[in-house]
Amino acid sequence: MQNNTGPHLILAGPGTGKTTFLINKTTSLFQLISSKNEGIVICTFTRKATEELITRIYSKLSVKEINRVNFIIGTIHSICFDLLARYSDKDFSDYQILPEESQVHFIHSKLKNLGYSNDRIKKNGWTLAEELAAIFNKINEEQIDINSIDFKDDVELEEACNVYLTYKKLLKRNRLFDFSSIQTNFLFELTESKGFHEKILSNFKYFLIDEYQDVNGIQNEIFFKLSAPDYNISIVGDDDQSIYAFRGSNVKHIRTFKESMNGLQKNVKENILNKN
């Protein structure tokens, strides 16, 4: 078990077998874990990647072996939602996730509640809803303090920030999370509720994250706080292949992982997969 504890960095170029490495690490953990409460969380970047990992893990392990420990696999949003529903003292059990493709529809249907006139809605309501969704998500993803923004005469941006709090209230009233608010609520619970984090750690011990080059700032903070204080966190990725910068991802998080863990007095195991 000793070789599987602590932070682990796996750098892998295209075609070098990073998924196979991740699966092998997962199966070795299942074989070594002696208690159900030493569970495993695997975070993927897409639903398709989740389905592939599930298929390959279940082809290597029996259902009985997998059910022997707590096990969650999914995207960052589904994992945050699952853990909030299970362990938060707040009642999130009846919340629903508002998919990205539905968020604009929701905002468009609530433009009048947000204070926009009928004329404005009729003229360019859909475009307005798309712009608001992008601004709201950026505020959440980058944890922007809207009170500190210098609008520089950008009337539309100022207008969007002025209705942002109303949008959050509408989500809460309708028992909804959009993708970005799932993360902000989860991080808030991790930070402010010691009991919430303790409940998670009493059920899960190992955290494995795929495609780490594509995480953004709030996701990086979530993974660090979630895996503290033991930091049994394994990250897999290619620091030359970040493709989601337009969504706020930053390759620096994988490039500075080792340095950040060293700053926390944690030695990082490292594997470099470079044979295609």
N, C-alpha and C positions, 0 to 999 in steps of 0.2 A: 504493500500500500504506500510505502514511503515515496516511491518514485512517481506516484500519481497525485501527490499533494503539492500545493503551492502553485504559483503562476507558471504557465507553459506557453511559449510562443512558437507557432509553426508557420514559417514562411514558405509559400509554395507557389511556383509559377504555373502557367496553364499546362495541363496534361501531365503533371508530376504526381498525381495521386493523392491530392489533399483530402478529397472526400473519403477515399479508402483509409487514409491515415486517421481521419476523424472517427470513422466507423470502428476501426480496430481499437482506438483508444476507448471508445464507448463500451465496446464488448468486454474489454479487459477490466473496466471499472465494474461492470455488472458481475463479473466473475469474482472480483475481490471484495465487493461490498458485503458486509456481514449483517447489516441492520437495514430494515425498510426505510428508516428515517435518514439514512445516508444517501438521499436521493440525487437524481441527475436532472439538470435542466440543459437542453440543447436549443440554442437560438439560431435560426436560419434567416436568410434575408427575403425569401419568397415562399409562397405556398407550394410552388412546384418543387423547390429544394426540400421543403419539409416532407412532401410525399415521397420523394426519392429516398431520403434518409430513413423514413419509417419502413419503406419496403425492404431496404437492404439490411437494416438492423433486425427486422423480424425474420429475415431469411437466415440470419446467423444465430438467433436466440429464440428459444421457445417462449410462448406466451406466459408460461408458468415462471420462467426465469425473469422475464421483464416485469411481471406483476409482483415479483418478490420485493421490489423497491419502488419508492416514489419516482415517477418519471414523467417529465413534460418535454415535449418537443414542438416547436412552432416558431412563428415570426415574433419579433420583439413586441409587437402590438398584442398578439394573442396571448403571449406569456404574461405580459403586464396585466392584462384583463383577467386572466385566470387566477393569478396570485392575489389581485385585489379582491376578486369575488370570494376567494377561499379564506383569506387571512386578515383582511381589513376589518377594524371595528365598525367602520361605516358600512351601510348596507348598499353594496354595489351589485347584489346578486340578480336584480331585475333590470340592470342596465343592458343596453344593446350597443353594438359597435356600428358606427356610421361609416360605411366604406367610402374610400376616396371618391368613387364615381357617384355616390349619393349625397356627399357633402354639399356640392353646389346646388343640387335640387332642394336640399333642406334650407340653405341660406336664401335661395330664390323665393321659397314659399314663406319666408319670414321677413322679407324686406320691409313690409309695412310695419311689422313689430319693431324693426330696427330704426324706424323713423323716416324712411324714404317715401316720397310722395307717389301717388298713383301715376302722375305724368312721367316721373323719372323711371318708374318700374316698367311702364309701357314702352318707353323710348329705348332703354338699353338695360333692362332688368337682368337678363342672363349674363351679359358681359360684366355687369356690376357684381353679380354673385360670384363669378369666377375670380375677379380681382380681390374681393373680400376674402374668399377662401384662401387665396395665396398669401395674403397679408396676415390673416389670423394664424395660419400654420407657421409662418416665419416667426411670428411673435412667440409662439409656443416652442418651436424647435430650437430657437436660438436664445430662449429665455430672456427676451428683451423687456426691459422696464419701459412701458409706454410713456411714463411720466418724465423720462429723461431724454426722449427723442427730440431732436431739433428738426422740425418739419421743413424749415427753409422755404416757406410759402407753398409747400406741397399740400394743397387744400384737400385733395382726394385721400392722401395718406392720413392726414389729421382727422378727416371725417371717419375713416375706417377705424382708427384707433379709438375714437370717441364712442363707437358702437360696439367695440370688442367686448366690453364687460357685459353688455346686454346679450350678446351672442352666447357668452359663457352661461348666463342665467337661463337662456332658452334651452341650451343643451341639458342643463341640470333639471329643468322643469319637465323636459321630455324624456328624462332618464337615458341620455345618450352620451357616448364618447365619440368624438372624431379621433382619427389616428394620433394626432399630435397631443390632444388633451389626455388620452390614455397615459401617455408617457409622463406628462407634467403631473398628473394626479398620482401616478405610481412613485415618481421621484419625491413628491411632497410627503407621501406616506412613509417612504423609506427614511427620509430625513427627519421628519417630525414625530413619528411614532416608533419608539424603541420596541414596543411590543409587536408591531407588525413585522419588523425585520427579524426579531427573535423567533417568531412563529415560522417564518420561511426557513431560517437556518436550522430549526429543530426538525425540519422535514427534508431539506435539500442541502447537500454538501458540495457538489461538483457542478460547475457551470462551464459549458463549452459553447463558443460563439464562432460561427462561420462567417466568412467574408468581412473580416473586421476592418479592412481598408475602406469599407463603405459606411461605417457608423458615423453619426454626427456627434456634436458636443454633448447633448443631453443623454444620448444612448451610452456614450463612453462613461459619463458620470454615473448612470444607472448601474452599469456592469461593475464598476469599481465599488460602489456602495453596497451593491447586492452581494458581492463575494467577500466583502470585509467581515471579520478581521483576518481570516486565514488565507483569503485570496486563492482558493482552489479553482482558478479560472484558466481555461485553455482557449487561446484565440488562434484562429486559422485565417490566413489571408495572403494576398499578394500586394506588396506595397508599390508595385508598378501598374496596378490595374484598377484604380478607383474610377468608377463611372457615374457616381451619383452626387457629384459636387453641386449640381443644380438643386438638389434637395438638402443641401447643407452638410453632406458628408465631408470628412476631412481626413486625408491619408496620414496626417501627422499623428493621429491617435494610435495607429499600429506602429509607426516609426518611433514613437517616444514611449511605447509600452514598457520596454525593458528599463529605460531610465526612470520612468514613473514608479515602477515596482521597486527598483533599487532604492529610490527615495523613501519608500515605505519599509525599508530593511528586509526586502524579500528578494531572494535569489531566483532568477528566471531560468528555467530549463528552456533550451532552444533547439529546434530542429529546422534545418533548411532543406527543402525538397527541390532539387534543381535538375533532376534527370527526367526528360520528357520521354 
